[in-house]
Amino acid sequence: MSADTEIPTAWDETGLEAVGFGLAHPIDDLNLAEVPREPGVYIILRSREEGEVAFRSPGSAGRFGDREPNVEIAELEAGWVNGADVLYIGKANELRQRIGLLQRFGKGEPVAHWGGRYVWQLEDAGELRVAWRITAADRNAIERAGLIDAFIEQYGARPFGNRHRPECIARAGQERR
């Protein structure tokens, strides 16, 4: 993990705000004009106060090409991280564009935002929120990997929507993980 990636001490909205993430916004009714057109990392959140987790099949995500976004409920249950508000950590070359794709994918449109697709099979997917932090263009992959590594250290698993552990690439100044 990069020594200068700011890691939250608590993986909730307050902890994220303390390390430079903006206020979390509901994904469903997010006004994209409020999202910067800069590179960064973004996090999908669900509050533990929202109660027990329940899954649905099919979820609300759109099909992209021939790819089926839905998985079996047993797979969702196996990937669930108890006690975590953070569901997905993503990176963007342009936050507004990427979060816009996330929003549209969750509303069933056939767009390319495969990452985090599990979150759209939550019964309360319409209540999810997104927060973001601007990074330098050459740091978004490093920041994302550092955040995921720190999450794994605390919870013993990747965030629910992150099905693959990203690698920090050598050209970004990091050794491969």
Secondary structure, 3 states (H helix, E strand, C coil): CCCCCCCCCCCCHHHHHHCCCCCCEECCCCCHHHCCCCCEEEEEECCHHHCCCCECCCCCCCCECCECCCCCHHHHHHHCCCCCCEEEEEEECCHHHHHHHHHHHHCCCCCCCCCCHHHHHECCHHHCEEEEEECCCCCHHHHHHHHHHHHHHHHCCCCCCCCCCCCCCHHHCCCCC
